Amino acid sequence: MPIPIAFLFLLLLLLAASSHATASAVPQPRGFYINCGSEKEQKIGSIKWIQDEGFIAVGNMSAVDKPNILPLLATVRYFPDATARKYCYQLPVVKGSRYLVRTTYFYGGFDGGDVPPVFDQIVDGTRWSAVNTTDNFRRGMSTYFEMVAEAQGKTMSVCLARRADTRSSPFISALELVSLDDSMYNTTDFDKYVMSTVARSRFGAKGEIVSYPDDQYNRYWAPFTDANPTVESHSAITPEEFWNVPPAKALRAGVTTSRGKKLSVQWPPVELPAATYYVALYFQDSRTASPYSWRVFDVAVNGKEFFRELNASAAGVMVYSTMMPLSGKMEIVLTPNETSPVGPLINAGEIYQIVPLGGRTATRDVVAMEELARSIKNPPPDWAGDPCLPRQNSWTGVICSEGSPVRVVSLDLKNHGLSGSLPDSIGNLTGMKNIYFGGNKLTGSIPDLSSMHILEELHFEGNQLSGPINPSLGTLTNLKELYLNNNNLTGQIPESLKNKPGLDMRTEGNKLN
């Protein structure tokens, strides 16, 4: 499971990095910056934040009544409907592109309580982590989570969901989706995994969090110091020469030790659960570049070789491991080369937990279900995001298959007060065995369902469907129950249905011949 410890930042520091610098030369990072629950667009620091209208169809908005609160934390969207299995934001993306997803939470007692709820967050079909902000709220702090993921379709859903121990309404303060370059973190197989951020630090630095405009992707680089001596670099790196494009400011400082000594750094400052991690470490010689000086050392992590004879030049260098098993405290040890005239140093680091994807519903089923949700005027409130996954958070009334690919096999929305019509694309749900839509107010005609070869039960009784019975129903060889009674259907009953052996068909209450 992803690490449930969120990243912390003092309310007064949240926007420090973006409010102090001039961003006119750096365009706002591509993506969406959503101030959840806000009624208007706002420019906060150097970022333009938009309201969440149009990205989510459920939930309520509330102000957070705290003195001197930052604008980004002053509102929330919360979700009081306990019957919904999840509450989803849906954001347009480019399939195959890479994104940084960040969620921010500040409870602030918006609902009159004094303890924040605990709930889950989900991206597409993958359970990301639990959201427990209790300790941070007591300290007057907000909480944020990050992941790096690749878009599997044309939309990406970020959802909240109740757990068995959720006692009040899940909520969210802000949601960000930032487009990343294809080179970034490209050694991870994003067809199988996402990367959940554990820490991103600039060593030897104090004070502010570095983000946009210094980091063109608005990643947060938190300061990290320990008992080791610190050093400032004399020259800046060129970010574009690194795969992960770190900002020059993140490598401006570092921790070091004297000539001939090993440098030991315990980082990140949390214990890691036993899992697989992506680790990237950044080094830059703090001295002015010279052909007569060098800084060479070996890098080890938890006693295991990470990289041998690293030459930390003034231009900077990154070394990484993509699938590194770790647990507990992590220790980085730099052992200098015997001929190196100066001691080793380290400037920055990133560590992400590698999280297996929870799967994805077959694309044709996702598209068909999304079109069905749009055609029905009042679908269940959790009909957004992945229809099937995670399995405990599938859409109301939807049952899906095991294995891969995941298919929708049953729809049961009888007596749900539904109106609207059935789209033609419902026929693309070719894994469907049972459809129960009885007792609603559906209008329009019965679409062509000839592709549903394994459909066994079709219940449309007690609606307001009109027109003839679609003859495609007579081609469904596995159909055993066809309930069309009490609609407004007209015309002839197809002969292929009248003479179909083993079919329980009900058509009374129509105007059929």
N, C-alpha and C positions, 0 to 999 in steps of 0.2 A: 504494500500500500504506500502511496505517497506520504511524505513527511507531513504530519498534521500541524507542525509548528509553523506559523505564518511569519513573514518578515515584519519587523516592527519599525515604526518611525514616529518620533514625536510629532505631535500636531503642528508645532511651530516650525518643524523642519521639512514637512512634507513637500512644500513647494519652493523651498529655499533655492534649490539648484536652478529652477526655471524662472524665478522671479528676479534674480540678481543680474542675469546676463542679457545681452542684447541678441535677439534671434533673427534680426532682419536679414542676415546673410545666409541663414540656414532655413530652408523651407520646413514647415511643420511636417513631421513624419507622416507618411501615407498610412491611412487607416481610419479608425473610428474612436472618438474620445467621448464617452457617454456619461453624462452627469445624471445618474439615476434618480428619478423622482423630481427633477427640476422642471420648472415651467418655461424656461427661457434659455437661449444660448448665452454663454458667458466666456469671456477670455480670462483665464486664471493663469497667472504667470505668463508664460509664452505660448500656451496651448489654448486653442479654441475648443471649448466643450459644448456639446449639443445635448438637447433633451432626449429622453429615450422613447418618445412617441414614434411609432412606426417600426420599432424593433421588437416590441412585445405587446401582446394583446390582453394580458391579465395583470392582476395586482393593483394596489392602491399606492398613492403618493403621500408622503408625510414629511413635514419639516422636523429637524432635530433642534430642540430648544436648549442650546448651550451658549453661554456668553463667549464672544470673540472666536466663534468657530470659523474655520476656513470654509470658503464657498463650496469646495468640492465635497465637503462632509456635511453640509447643512441640510441636505435632503436625502431621503431613501425611497426606494420602491419596496413595498413589503407585500406578502402573499398570505392572506388570512384563510383562503379556501383549503381546508384540511382534506377535502375529497380528491384534490388533484394530485397526481403522482409525481409531477414535476412542473416547474414554471420556467419557460424558456425564452431567452432572447435569441433572435435569428438575425445573423449579419451576412450580407453578400460578400463572397470571396471569389478568388480565382482558383479553380481546381488545380492541385499540384503545387500551389505556392505556399510559402512558409510564413508563419505568423507568430508574433508574441502576443499571448493573451494575459491580461492582468485584471484581477478583480480586487476591489477595495471595499472594506467594511468598517463602518463606525456606528455602533449601536446608539449611544447617546440617550438611551431610555426613551426613544421616540414614542413607544407604546405605553408609557407610564410605568414600566417595570424597572427592576434594578439588576436583572441578570439576562444577558443576551441568549437567544436560542442557539442550539447546536443543530446544524443541518449539513447536507452534502452539496457539493458542486460537481457538475457533470459537463463535459465537453463532448458534443456529438453523442456517441454511444459509450463513452468511457467515463467511469466514475473517477473523478480527479482526486478529491480529498474531502475530509470533513472540514467544516468551518466552525471553529470554536474560538470566539473572540473574548471569552469571559475574563481571563487574566489581563489581557491588554486593555480592555475597557476599564477595569478597576484602576489601572495606572494612567488613565487619561490618554490612551494611545489608540491609534487605528491599526488596521491589519491589512496586509495585501498578500496575494498569491500570484505566482506567475507560472506559465508554461510556454514551451515552444512546440508548435504542432503544424502539421501540413494539412491543407484543406483537402478533404476527400470528395467534396462535391462543390456545388455552386453556392451553398450556404454553410455557415458554421454556427452551431447552436451552443450557447452557454446557458446552463440550466441550474436552478436550485431545486432541492428536493428534501422533503421531510424524512426524518429517521424515526425509529421507535422511541428515542429519547427526546424528540423535538417537543418543546413545551409551549412555544408561542410562534409567531409568524416569522418565517425566514425573510431576510431583507438583504439589500445590496446598496452600496453608496455610489460606486463607479465601476464602469466596465470599459476596458481598452482592448482594441485589436489593432496591432501595428504590423505592417507589411515588412518582412525581412528580405534581404537579398538571398539569392539561391546559394551563394557560397557559404553562407553562415550555418555553422553546425552541420555541414553537409556530410559528415562521416556517420551520422545517425540514420538508421533505416526508418524513415518516417512512415513507411507503409505498415510497419509493425509496432512502432513505439511513439510516444510523446516524451518530452523532457520537462520535468517539473523542477522549477528552480529551488535550490537549497540556499545558495549564497552567491553573491557577486560582489567582490570586494576589491578595493584599492589599498594596498598595504602601505604602512608608514604615513598615512594621511589622517588628518583630523578634521572635525567639523562637518561640512555639508555633504549631502549625497550628490554625486555627479549624475546628471541626466541630460535631457534636452535643454539647450542646444548643443552642449558639449558632445553628447551621444546622439547622433542623428536618428537613432531608433528609440529614443526615450527609455533605454534600459537604466535601471538604478544601480549605481556603483557605490556601495556603502563604505565609509572609512573603517579601517582595521589597524589597530596598533597592539603591540605586545611589549615585552621587556627588551626586545632587541633594539639596537640603534637604528635610527632612520636616516635617510639620505634623499636629497633632491636631485633630479636629473638636470643636466645642462642643455639638453636638446630634446625636441619633441619628435615622437614617432610619426610615421605616415599611416593612419588607420587603414587605408585601402590596401596596404601591403600584407595585411593579416586576414585570414579567412573570416574571422568573427568580427572584424572591423571594430576593435575597441577604441574608445575615444582617447586622444593623446593625453588628456588630463588624468585618465585612470592610471597611467604609467608614469606620471610625473614624479611620484615619490616611491619609496621602497623601504624594505627593512634589510639590514645587512649585518655583517660582523667583521672582525679584523682579519688580516691576512693569516692564512694557515688554519683558521678555525672552521668548524662545521657550524652551519646555521640551521637551527631547529625552529620550526613554526607550527604551532597547533592551530589548525584552521580547517574547516569553519568552526565557529564557536558554539556548535551544537553537536550532540551525539547523533550519529547516523544509524538508522535502523538497517539491519542486514538487507542489502539490496545491491543492484547494479547501478553504477554512476558514470556520468560523463564528467571528466575533470580537464579543465584547460588552465594552464599556468603561464603567466606572462613575465618576461624578463627584459630589462634594458640597462645597459651599462650607464651609470650616472655620469661618467666622465665624458669629456669632449673626445670625439673619435680621433684615434691615432693609430698608425701602423705599428707602433712600438709598445702598445699596451693591450692587454687582453684580460678577460675574466672568464675562466673556464672551471666548470665544476660538474659533479654528478648529482642527479636528482633522484631521490628515493621517497616513496610514500608508504608509510606504515612498514618500513623495513624492507620493502621490495623495490627493485630497480624500476625507475620510471623513465629516465633518460641518462645516457652516459656522455660525458665530455661535452656538455652544453656550453657553447660560446655565446655569452650574453653581450652582444654588440650594442653600440649606441643606436643602431637602427631598430633594435628590439627583436625578440623572437618569442614564439608561442610553441609550447609542447602540450600534448593532450593524450588522453586515453578515452576510448569511446564506450567500452563495456567493462568497467572496473568494479569488481566485487569489494565492498567496504562495509564496515559496521563499527559502531562506537566512535571514539575519538579518532580524528585523522591527524597524522603528524607528517609534515614535509621536512626532509633533511637534505641540505645541500652540502656536499663534501667537495672542497676545493681541490683542483689539480695542484700537484706539488710545485709546479713552475709558475702558477698564477700569482701575479704581483699584488693582487688585492683579494679581499674576501668575497664570498658569494653574496648574491642579493636576489630578492624577488619583489616584483612590483604589483601584481594583480592576480586574481584567480576567479574562476567560475566553476561551480559544481551544480550538476543537475541529477536528479534521480530519474533513471530510465523506467518509464511506466508502460507496460504492454497495452496496446489498444484493446478496448473491450469488444471490438468487432464493429460491424456495420451492417445494417439491413440492406438487402439487395437494392441496387440503385433504382431499378424499374418499380419496385414496391414503394420506395421512398417517394418517388415522383408521383405515383398514382395516389398514394395516401395524402400527400400534400395537396393535390388537386381536389381530392374528395373533401378535405378540410376546408378548402376555399369555396367549394360549391354548396356545402351545408352552411346555412347562415348562423347557426348557433352550436357549433361542435363543442364537445367537452373542453374545459379550460386547459387540459394538459395535452391537447392535440397540437404539439409543436415540438421541434427537435426530432430525434430518431424515433420512429414509431415503435420499435421493438426493444431498444437497448438504452441503458442497462435493463436487464429483464425485469427487475423489481420496479422499474420506472417506465414500463411500456405505456403506450396510450391507453386510456380507459376503453374497455371493450375490445382491445386488440390482443389476440393470442398469436404467438409466433413459433416457428420451428426451432429445433435444436440444430447444432452443427453450423456449417458454413457453406454457402451463404445463408444468412438468416432470412426467412420468408414469412410474410403474413399469411396465416392459415385460417384464421377465424375472426369475424367481426360480430360483436354482440352489443347492439345499441338499441334494443327494443325498449319502448316506452321512455325515451329520453327527451321527448318534446322537440325533436329535430324538425327543421323546415329546410327549404331549398330543394335542390334537385341532385340527381346522380350523374356525374360526368361520364363521358364515353370511356375515359381512361380507367375506370374501375375494372374494365375487362382485362387490363394488363396485370391484374393481381392473379397470376396463373398458378400460384401455390395455394389458392383459397379452397377450403373445403366447406365452410359454413358461413352464411351471411344471415344475420337476424336483425332486420330493421323494422319489425312490426310495431304498430302502435305509435307511429309518429305522424308528421304532417308533410311528408315528402311529396313534391309535385313533379310534373313533367313525365316523360316516358321512360320505359325500361330500356336501358342501353343494350347494345350487342355484347353478349357474354360468351360468345362462341369459343374464346380462347381459354376459358376456365374449365379445362378438360377434367379436372378432378373434383369439381364442385359437387357436393352431395346434398346440401340443404340450403334452400333459398326462401327466406321469409320476408315478404313485403306486405303482409296483411295489415289492414287498418291504417292505410295512408291515403293520399289523394292523387295517386298516380293515374295518368290518363293515356289515351291512345291505345293501339293494339298491343297484344302480347307479342313481344319480340320473338320471331320464329327461331332465333338462335338457341333459345332454351331447349328446343326439341333435339338439338345436336349433342347435348351434354349427356354422355352415356352413363355417367355415375350418379346422375341426379335422382334422389330418392324422395325428397320432400320439396314441393313447390306451393307455397301459400301466398295467393294473390287476392284473397277474399277481402271484401269491403274497401274497394278502391273506386276509381272512375274509369276503369278500362272499358274499351269498346271493341267491336269487330268480332272476328272469328277466333275460336281457340284453335291453334295449329293442330293439324291432324297428327303430327309427330308427337304431340303431347297427349292427345286423346288416347292413342293406342300404345303408349309407352308402358311396357310391363314393369311392375314393381314401383311405380310412381304414385305417391300420395299427393294429389293435386286438389287444391281448394280454390274455387273461383267465384263462389256466391257473393252477392252484394255488388256486382258490377253490371255493365250493360253489354254483356257478351252474347253472341249467338251460338 
